Each structure stands twice: as structure tokens, then as C-alpha cells.
């Protein structure tokens, strides 16, 4: 029982003792914690998810009986940089209950990392970091890819790079939870699904006693770039209704796909990253049966062959396969297939801005030469949010950056913004947008960036985080 529920219970007892009639909420004792399995002994390699159904695919009846965010299983894990260099921090995997876009219970997995160093303000904050998984295989999920001894996968290099950003937050004394936000079917680019899995991963982390977090009082932030920004931004929109009890104090999203129709138009035959957008369309079909039916009925033989190539592949192949692909030309639909009436409700659900403005502060950063995510769609989402007088949105456009450069040059600014929120510094009121030559020129950014790289190298040599 938490301190809050204990206080309610004590107050109700006192009222009853005074023979005063009162209406008190039901107080339910917390469920017994699940046992935590020990980490695998070195050098035993972890099993990939498809060979580990007991953890990744628990009994559906047990999943259905659980509450969203309720932990089903837990185990210690060893994490590593580049699959081999151990990270000296406390780490666990949590299997927990979440919900898909049809309201059905599903199992999800997240990796929770807690540093050895003390919290900076006496209360440890929590960052939910959504990696750019951008894959159509559960074996490309971060819960497997970040473990020491996992099979080195040159087709999944993004996570190793983003793991440095995770460690930047650990080095500041905050805990980090990394959800497998694509879910049990690796549904790439499905923001409403990833948003729910992300929010339930935060619930699971707060309820996990060994992490030592202060429950629902925990200051929480979320962060993601590109494929990781999709679930981050959707989670920020969903949080007020799906998980209102969370103390969400800010979210950072960069390289943001704000409107999937615009993204497909933007990349249709004109972008070297068109294959990644096409892979996202196949990922959407995994979660939405109506999209899968549309593809089956209207995709031509070349498109179906492209789908076979994309299936069960990690991020590098999603990006490298079929550069400059004419996505719409893979359909035999009369007219624009992305304007077909039967897929419009799904495309609406996948686009940002229609659920309302996030109630927690939001930091957006985007390269003006982003060749994957169209800048105009992000500008439009910012304008939609800022029609709300209560909006707190900071938007940075990096003038000389494309998609990859903006990810690096704005990392330190995102770290500083998130760290302020986690340390109780309130975000400025209102909406603010700015154009910068490079985010790395922000005050303090270079020092923060160099410190993160230096401490990551030190931790790779065994220094505790």
C-alpha cells in the first residue's frame, strides 16, 4: 500500500471511529511483487524473443486478468555497449500488461535501468526513452539488442548509438525505462499502440520495488527521435486520458512524423529513405486489419514482393531497401491509394493533433532539411497545439541539419531540457519557436555533449554509472 492510500485508509478509519457517515474510495492493497529472476551468468547469451515465449508471450488469460501496467514477470539483465562492453548499472526486464488500439489486452516488455549514483535532487526521476526501432521483427527490439551477449546485428545499429543518449540521462542520476514500443507483433510506426505501451511501461517501472522510485509521485519525462518520436508524441497526447495519474513533467520529440499522409507524399519516389516509410506502412498493416486487407487487395505483384523483403527485418534494411521507391506505384488502386475511404480513419488516428494538446510541456526539434519527415507537417502540428491557451510547447528548427545531423546536434539541448523538468524546474508558459544554425551551439550544449560521450567511454571501461 502506498503512502497516499495508507493515509486515505487511516482517515476513513478515523471517520468511522467517530461514527460519522462518509464516502471513502476503495483501498486495495498492492499485489504481491512478482519474483525477480537473476541475470544470466556470463558468458551465457540471452535468447532472442522468438525463442523466449515464456517471458515475451505469457498466458493470454493471465494478461487479460491484469491491469494496464501490471507486472507479469521480471528478471535482472546485463546490458552492454556494442553487445560486449558491460554497463555497470542496475538493469531489469519487465513483462507487463498493456492495451492495443482495439482495447484488447496485450503483453509488453520494457528494460528498466537505474544508475548507482544518487538522485540529483533527492527524488530520482524517470525517463521513458523510446528508441527508433523501425523494424518488423521482435528480435530487433531494444530489450534484446541492448543485452550483453546478444547477437551482434549490423542491421540494427541505431540502438547502439541511441544507447549513449540513455546513458546521458543515467549519468545525471535519473532512471530510464526503454519499452519495446512496437509490441508483440513488431508493429512499426503505429503511434497509438506505441503510446499505450510507453505509458504502461512507465506504470510498470513505478510499481517495481527494486527500482526505488516514489511511485506515482515520480517525475516522469519521455524522449524519442524519429521512429522513437512517434510513440513519444502519441503518448504525450494520450496521457491525460489513458494514464492521468502519471506525474508527466515533459516530453521531447525530434525528427517527428506528425502526419503519415504527408510523410508518404513527401517520400514517394523522391527520398532515399522511402523504403523506411514503406516499411512503416507494412507495420501499420500489422495492427490495423483494414489496412492489411487493403494492401492484400490492391498492392500489385511488385509491392507484394517488396513486402516479402521488408518482413522481419531490422532498421538498416528498412532504410536501405528500395530507395526512391514509388510507394503509390506499388498499388493498382484507381487514384491515390492513401486517399482511399477505407483507410482514412486509420490515417487520421496515426496523425498528431486530433486528440488535443498534451497537457505536459513538450519540446520539439526538427532539421529544416529533414529528408524523411516533412517540416511543414511539424509546423502545422505546432500551430494546432498552440491554439490551446494552456499549451506549453517549445519548438526548435535546426536550419542547417537534415534528419541524421539534427539527431546528433540537438541531443545535448534535449538532455538539458529534460533534466530541468526532472529536477523540478518548470517549463516556460506558452508556445515558443525558434530557428537556430545548430542546436549544438545552444549555451551549455557542447559541454553536455562532451561529458556524455566521455562518461559513456568511461562506463565502457567499467566505471559505475
RAHUKA-V378216 format. One record per backbone hydrogen bond with DSSP energy under -0.5 kcal/mol. NH is the residue of the N-H (numbers start at 1). CO is the residue of the C=O. Records with the same first field share a line. If there is no record, write none. Layout:
# RAHUKA-V378216
NH->CO / CO
This chain:
# RAHUKA-V378216
6->2
7->3
8->4
9->5
10->6
11->7
12->8
13->9
14->10
15->11
16->12
17->13
18->14
19->16
20->15
24->22
28->26
29->27
37->35 / 74
44->41
51->48
52->49
55->52
56->52
57->53
62->59
63->59
64->60
65->61
66->62 / 63
69->97
70->67
72->95
73->95
74->35
75->93
76->37
77->91
79->77
80->146
81->85
83->80
84->81
85->81
86->84
87->79
88->86
89->87
90->114
92->112
93->75
94->110
95->73
96->94 / 108
97->70
98->106
100->104
103->100
106->98
108->96
110->94
111->178
112->92 / 110
113->176
114->90
122->119
126->219
127->175
128->126 / 221
129->127 / 177
130->128 / 223
131->129
133->131
136->313
140->137
141->138
144->141
145->141
146->142
147->144
148->78
149->83
150->147
154->152
156->153
161->157
162->158
163->159
164->161
165->161 / 162
166->162
167->163
168->164
169->165
170->166
171->167
172->168 / 169
173->170
174->169
175->125
176->113
177->127
178->111
179->177
180->109
181->179
183->180
186->183
187->182
188->186
190->187
191->189
194->190
195->191
196->192
197->193
198->194
199->195
200->196
201->197
202->198
203->199
204->200
205->201
206->202
207->203
208->204 / 205
209->207
211->208
212->209
215->213
217->214
218->215
220->247
221->126
222->250
223->128
224->252
225->130
226->254
228->225
229->226
230->226
231->227
232->228
233->229
234->230
235->231
236->232
237->233
238->234
239->235
241->238
242->238
243->239
246->243
248->246
249->220 / 247
250->220
251->361
252->222
253->363
254->224
255->365
258->256
263->259
264->260
265->261
266->262
267->263
268->264 / 265
269->267 / 325
271->267
274->271
276->273
277->273
278->274
279->275
280->276
281->277
282->278
283->279
284->280
285->281
286->282 / 283
287->283 / 284
288->284
289->287
291->288
292->288
293->289
294->290
295->291
296->292
297->293
298->294
299->295
300->330
304->300
305->301
306->302
307->303
308->304
309->305
310->306
311->307
312->136
313->310
316->155
317->314
318->314
319->315
320->316
321->317
323->320
324->271
325->322
327->325
330->327
331->328
332->298
335->333
337->335
339->336
340->337
343->340
344->340 / 341
345->341
347->343
348->344
349->345
350->346
351->347 / 348
352->258
362->392
363->251
364->394
365->253
366->396
368->398
369->401
370->367
374->372
378->374
379->375
380->376
381->377
382->378
383->379
384->380
385->381
386->382
387->384
388->385
389->387
391->388
393->430
394->362
395->432
396->364
397->434
398->366 / 396
399->397 / 436
400->437
401->398
406->402
407->403
408->404
409->405
410->406
411->408
414->410
415->411
416->412
417->413
418->414
419->415
420->416
421->417
422->418
423->419
424->421
425->420
426->424
430->391
432->393
434->395
436->397
441->438
442->439
445->442
446->442
448->444
449->445
450->446
451->447
452->448
453->449
454->450
455->451
456->452
457->453
458->454
459->455
460->456
461->457 / 458
462->459
463->458
465->88
